[in-house]
Amino acid sequence: MTKPVLIVGGGPAGLAAAHSLSTVGKECVIVEKEDRLGGAPILSGYAKLVPSGEWARDAIGGMVKRAEGAPGVSVETGATVTSFDGEPGNFTAELSNGKKIDAEAAILCSGFTHFDSVNKPEWGFGTYEDVVTTTQVEQMISSGDGVRCPSDGRKPERVAILLCVGSRDRQIGREWCSKICCTVSANMAMEIREELPNCHVYIYYMDIRTFGLYETKYYWKSQEEFKVKYIKARIAEVTSDGEKLIVKGEDTLVKRPITIPFDMVVHAIGMDPNVDNPTISETFGIDLEQHGYIDVGNRYGAMGETSRPGVYVAGAATGPETIDDSIAQGHAAAMAVLSTSADFSKTA
Amino acid sequence: MPIHEKSLIRPENLTTHEELVLDGVDVSGHWSTFIETRVVKDYNESLEEEIAALPGGEQIHRCWQCGSCTNSCTVNAINPDFNPRYWIYLIRMGMESELLRDKDIIWQCVSCNKCTYACPRDVFPEGVMKATSHWLEKKGHTPKSPSMHFDEVFTEQIVATGKIEESRTIRRFFARTKQKLAQPWMIEMVKRMLRGLPVGLLTRMGLATLVAPRTSGWGSASAAIQEYIDEQHEKQAEALNLAQLVETAKQDVAA
C-alpha cells in the first residue's frame, strides 16, 4: 500500500472525498483548520438545506460521523498545512501542529469565506442591529429560537431580504454570481412566513437566479403558497428613523423611488474566495484564477486538476458552489486521484 | 403619455409660491416652482388579498409580469395608459396610492378576453380587471358604474321571479342610472314594435309588463340563491374590511 491522500478541509467536498477513498480501502488524512469537521454548513449553523429540506446538522452531521468512523480515515483538526513538497505519488506535508504527513496526492477542499457585509456600509450592517445576514437568520432558525429582531427580540412584522450582497458588484471587486443566494433567500423567506405568518417578506433583487428545478420549488412556491413579494430594485441605502429601518431604492418596474419601513433587513451574502487562498496558493504551489479562487486545470480529462500535478481541488474552493455539487466534486476528485494511483489504476 | 414617463412629473406635485423672497431675491410665481418627490412611502399588504377575494381576482398571485395581457389588450391599443400588467404589479406589491391614480381608466375593460387566452400563467387578467373595478366601487373610490347597476337590476329580477321581463329591466335600469325612459330611440322602437308585431304577441308582452311573470314554485329556489348571494357579499365585505370603512366614514362625519 502506498501513501495516504491528503485532504485539506473537512466540509462537504472533503468529507465526500474521504468517504470515496475509504470505501475502496485507500487511506486519507483530513486536515481541518477549525476544531471540528463539517465545513460552512456546520460551523455557520445552517438550518434546512436546499434542495433536500434536511437540517444541516443531520445531513452534513451524518457525513461527518460517517467519515470519522470510516476505516483508513484519520482527522487532524485545528491544524493547517504549512509546507507541501515533493512529486506526485511522493509528497511530504508539514502541519502547523508539528506533524509530518507523507502523501501520494492532495485534494484541496478549502471552501469559501462568507462575504463580510461591513464592506457594503450603505446597507446598514454593523450600524443597525436589525440589519443581519442570511447566515445569522440561518442560525436563528437552526437554534430553534426563531427569527427575531436582534435589537429587542421582537417578532419582525416586515422583513426585507436584499440579494447580491457581495456578489455581482464591481464596485467592491466581486464580479461573480454566488449562485445559491437567490434560492437560499427564497427558501428562507418561506421559512420566515411559516414561523411568523403575520410577517411580510419582501425580496429586493436585480435578477432572480433560482436556476434549474429551483424555479418551481423555490421561486414560484414562495410566491404562490407563501405570498413572498419580489421587487426589482437595487437598494440605495438602509437608514433608520429611530424606530424602523428605512430602505431606500427605486422600484424599477414602475420607475418609482421607494422609502419603505422595515423591522429587519437581511443581507443575502455571497461567497468570497477563502481568505486563506493566497497562503494555500503559495504553500501548494498552485495558481489562483482571476477572482482569487483556486484555478481548475483540465476540465474534460480528470476532475478537479489544479495547475500542479498530483494536487486536486473540489467544491467551493473553485468558485461559488452548491453543497450538492461540492459533494459530487469531492467524490470526483477522489476518483481522479485513484485513476492515477499505482494502487488502483491499471493505466497509471 | 407612455407609462414610463407618466411617473415623472404630476401636476399635484408642482408647488408654486405666489409671494416668495429668498435671500433678497424675489422668486414669486413660476420662478419658485418646485417639484415634490414622488416617493412610494409604504405598501398596503392586504391589497392583493382583497382583490383575490372578489370574483375574477383569485389567480392574481400567479402573475410573472410578462406583459402578454397588455400586449394583447384591445383597449391598450387605443389608450396606452390602460395597462393590466402594470395594475396587477401595483396590486401585488400593495401600491394602493399608485393604483388609485388610474381609478378612472380601469373600468374601461371591454371584456374581450384576449388577455385571458394570451396569459401563460392563467392569471385571468380580464377577471382581475373586473375584480379591481368592483374593489374601487366597494371601497367608494369610484361611483357605482352603469354596468354594475344593470347587473344588480338583472339579478334582483331573476332572484325575485325566476324570469327576465325586459321592459321591467330597462325601466329599472334607466331609473337607477337617472336616465329618461322616453328617449328618441326608445320611442321609435316602441312605435315600430306596435306597427310590426302580431297582435297576440303584443298582448302577451303588454300583460307581462303589467303583471310580472313568475316561474311556478320559485320560492324555495329564490331563497336558496338569495342566501348564497348574501353569503358571498358578507365574505367580500369581510375581506375588504368594509365595516371599518363605514366606521371611519361615520367618525369623519361626526367630527
HADDOCK unambig.tbl for C-alpha pairs under 7 A between the chains (distance, minus, plus):
assign (segid A and resid 224 and name CA) (segid B and resid 61 and name CA) 6.02 0.50 0.50
assign (segid A and resid 224 and name CA) (segid B and resid 62 and name CA) 6.35 0.50 0.50
assign (segid A and resid 229 and name CA) (segid B and resid 93 and name CA) 6.70 0.50 0.50
assign (segid A and resid 255 and name CA) (segid B and resid 4 and name CA) 6.70 0.50 0.50
assign (segid A and resid 256 and name CA) (segid B and resid 39 and name CA) 6.49 0.50 0.50
assign (segid A and resid 256 and name CA) (segid B and resid 40 and name CA) 6.87 0.50 0.50
assign (segid A and resid 257 and name CA) (segid B and resid 38 and name CA) 6.96 0.50 0.50
assign (segid A and resid 257 and name CA) (segid B and resid 39 and name CA) 4.89 0.50 0.50
assign (segid A and resid 257 and name CA) (segid B and resid 40 and name CA) 6.23 0.50 0.50
assign (segid A and resid 258 and name CA) (segid B and resid 39 and name CA) 5.24 0.50 0.50
assign (segid A and resid 258 and name CA) (segid B and resid 40 and name CA) 4.66 0.50 0.50
assign (segid A and resid 258 and name CA) (segid B and resid 41 and name CA) 6.11 0.50 0.50
assign (segid A and resid 259 and name CA) (segid B and resid 39 and name CA) 6.70 0.50 0.50
assign (segid A and resid 259 and name CA) (segid B and resid 40 and name CA) 6.30 0.50 0.50
assign (segid A and resid 259 and name CA) (segid B and resid 41 and name CA) 5.23 0.50 0.50
assign (segid A and resid 260 and name CA) (segid B and resid 41 and name CA) 5.47 0.50 0.50
assign (segid A and resid 260 and name CA) (segid B and resid 42 and name CA) 5.29 0.50 0.50
